[in-house]
Amino acid sequence: MSRAVRILLTQRIALLAVLIVAVVVTFFVNDAGGYLTAPYDFDYMSAALITAVPLAMLGLAEMLVILSGRGGIDLSVGAIVSLAGMVFGFAYGEWGWPLWLAILATAGFGALLGAVNGFLVSYIGFPALIATLATFYAYKSLAIVINDQQPISTEPIQELFSISRSVELPLFGEYVPDVPLGIFTFLLPTVVAVWVLLARTAYGRRLYAIGTNDVAARWAGLPVKDTRFKAYVYAGLISGLVAVVTVGQFASARPDAGVSGNGMALPAITIAVLGGVAITGGIGRVAGVVLATLLIVWLNAGILLAFVGNEGSQYQLLALGAVLVFAALLNGLTNRRYGGSAS
Amino acid sequence: MTAVAEAKIRKRVLPSPVTGQEVVLVGVIVVLWAALAVSTPAFLTAGSIQPLLVATAPVALIGVGMTIVIITGGIDVSVGGAIMVCSVLTAKALVEAEVGLAVAVLLSVAAGGLLGLVNGVLIAYGRVHAIIITFGTANLFMFLGLRIFGSGTVNGIPGTLAFFGRGPDGRTLGVPHAFLITVLLTAAAWWWLRHTAGGRHFFAIGGDAQAARLAGVRVQRRVLSAYVLTGLLVGLASCFVIAQGTSTLDQSVGAGKELAVIAAVVIGGTSIMGGRGSVLGTLLGALLVQSVASGVTQLGWRSQLSDLFVGIFIIVAVGADLLRARARRNR
């Protein structure tokens, strides 16, 4: 028994899995009791996954920079989404580039914006919070000024909306719900790529090493600056891809897509931390971030049905905040009680 | 020990009253104002400078608390949400209970202090990094604020708080009260941080919390007090925000203010790593950011362009600090 409790407390992935089951069961019970405004079933859960695409991708982007250690964080991801989205709008919507080239250019542009962050943080030595705060302001401003505050929603852009539709899976598709296309075109490739990068390449091992102890890593002869720089480039690259997804979802390249309201950086950092990424660097797994995203997405989807009108979106804030504070306090507790790190 | 030697030691213990960063900031602001005065004659008039000072006040005032928080090695990204809670609560009290000026200010400050207490307790005793806790409480505060809003906006706010506003009621001898209060509180905080043991403790904690604890500093209580102080100042600043606005308060109040405050603090030369900083610099940083925003508008440029300059200022200010630190190490 105590062993089970210990696993639950120290293994973030086990805890998240239990929480997801608890959330889903809770809403199924509520649904059966008729307390929800619409049915909470597998079809609804599957449709809700469309919101998981940008969230999980940016969560993975944050994970890469947080892993790199020395206070790594990226406040600018939302602003990169805005600015890269505008570039995509120009390339695909105005200049008529082929889609694959426009996506490639947008991802490359995102990587370039991430490289500015990485250069400032890794080679000049700016604290990551400051450097990305500065670029957040700069990119946000440029995204709005670049097209005189106007969104781009020409015909090709509007037709892009089709990438956020749901599709029937081949072979066994008729037995399971339709799944949003963005899951396969953007999310899964990113998840697999980041997992391979972290778990199956020398770069991944170096990233964990410099995040755990960058002085030791330097004495071991690792290229610390180069490794940290690349983490920010990859984060920018993923943000560039998210920009394409976002333009598709809105059917319009909006200059404030990634920064309106609370922006995208805050939820992304929340997802990463909730997924067990240690803010001090060196600890974190892809599976944790993916499970944290599923937890938040399905929780939010249920909350939306449990309340009438805009109360639902308000209670989503409560849920996100409460879950984050709870997870953070739990991390502190397990670190003290079991000495180890919660991974 | 002779008086001369004692004076020498004193000099070494206390940092210089004005840092290099502050001198540079004063220079930059003077140059900027001069340039704006030349290019737009309307800039150096009371009608332009007074609103500039009023608009600087809320960010600079919260910046005092944020500076102390950052000196202890923490950060508070929940001030945007806290502003929303305090201002909607106060606005509702003004409209529905028709409370007076003193009650409104007390209510707002008390609410802010309570929110700061929540942050402080979680950070000081939960032993979790401040940025994570305050990301979490930012969401909780926004939830609270939106619940108080109910749906839509708060309308018909009476002019009870005009004492802090942009109008003629908000000025004495041409100086806006909001700015005056901010300057006085900044000066008090400057003296407190520099000349009292309690103030020095914040620097000790930011330099090395473990060493500070061994030296007898009650670290947890000190850290807690920094967040409570920030909350109290958020409460007062929220009154400024209501007074500056129209008679309608909408749900976007406070959004993004946490980053504006942090920007002012780091432009002012406070180290985000803790242990070093000054509230005077923060006031100047806030004034610089607001001057740029005002200048961009008066030059007829797109107002969002001022954010680009804020980003550049952060890079330049912190970059200069990094170079100085490197020079110190090499000496």
Contacts between the chains, C-beta under 8 A, distances in Angstrom:
chain1	res1	chain2	res2	distance
A	73	B	131	7.5
A	75	B	259	7.6
A	120	B	315	7.1
A	124	B	319	6.8
A	124	B	322	6.7
A	125	B	322	5.6
A	126	B	315	7.7
A	126	B	318	6.1
A	126	B	319	7.3
A	126	B	322	6.8
A	127	B	272	4.7
A	127	B	273	6.4
A	127	B	318	7.7
A	129	B	75	7.4
A	129	B	131	7.8
A	129	B	262	8.0
A	129	B	272	5.7
A	130	B	266	5.5
A	130	B	272	5.6
A	130	B	314	6.3
A	130	B	318	5.1
A	131	B	315	7.5
A	131	B	318	8.0
A	133	B	259	6.2
A	133	B	262	6.4
A	133	B	263	6.4
A	133	B	266	7.5
A	133	B	314	6.3
A	134	B	310	7.8
A	134	B	311	4.3
A	134	B	312	7.5
A	134	B	314	3.8
A	134	B	315	4.8
A	134	B	318	7.7
A	135	B	311	6.2
A	136	B	259	7.1
A	136	B	311	7.3
A	137	B	259	7.7
A	137	B	263	7.1
A	137	B	307	4.5
A	137	B	308	6.9
A	137	B	310	4.6
A	137	B	311	3.7
A	137	B	314	7.2
A	138	B	307	7.2
A	138	B	308	5.2
A	138	B	311	3.3
A	138	B	312	6.8
A	139	B	311	7.9
A	140	B	304	7.7
A	140	B	307	5.7
A	141	B	304	5.2
A	141	B	305	6.0
A	141	B	306	7.5
A	141	B	307	3.6
A	141	B	308	3.9
A	141	B	310	8.0
A	141	B	311	7.0
A	142	B	308	6.4
A	144	B	302	7.4
A	144	B	304	4.2
A	145	B	302	5.5
A	145	B	304	6.0
A	145	B	305	5.7
A	145	B	308	7.4
A	148	B	302	7.4
A	149	B	302	7.2
A	149	B	304	7.3
A	261	B	255	7.0
A	262	B	142	7.6
A	262	B	255	7.5
A	266	B	135	6.3
A	266	B	138	7.2
A	269	B	135	6.3
A	270	B	135	6.0
A	270	B	136	7.6
A	270	B	139	7.7
A	273	B	132	5.5
A	273	B	135	7.6
A	279	B	129	5.1
A	279	B	131	6.7
A	279	B	132	5.9
A	280	B	129	7.6
A	309	B	151	7.1
A	310	B	151	6.4
A	314	B	143	5.6
A	314	B	146	4.5
A	314	B	147	6.1
A	315	B	143	7.1
A	317	B	139	4.7
A	317	B	140	7.4
A	317	B	142	5.1
A	317	B	143	4.1
A	317	B	146	7.1
A	318	B	139	7.2
A	318	B	140	6.5
A	318	B	143	4.1
A	320	B	136	8.0
A	320	B	139	4.8
A	321	B	136	4.8
A	321	B	137	6.5
A	321	B	138	7.1
A	321	B	139	3.0
A	321	B	140	3.8
A	321	B	141	8.0
A	321	B	142	7.9
A	321	B	143	6.6
A	322	B	136	7.5
A	322	B	140	6.8
A	324	B	132	6.9
A	324	B	135	6.2
A	324	B	136	3.8
A	324	B	139	7.0
A	325	B	122	6.7
A	325	B	133	6.3
A	325	B	136	3.8
A	325	B	137	6.8
A	325	B	140	7.3
A	328	B	126	7.3
A	328	B	128	4.4
A	328	B	129	7.7
A	328	B	132	4.5
A	328	B	133	6.0
A	328	B	136	6.5
A	329	B	122	7.3
A	329	B	126	5.0
A	329	B	128	6.1
A	331	B	128	6.7
A	332	B	126	5.5
A	332	B	127	4.7
A	332	B	128	4.7
A	336	B	127	7.4
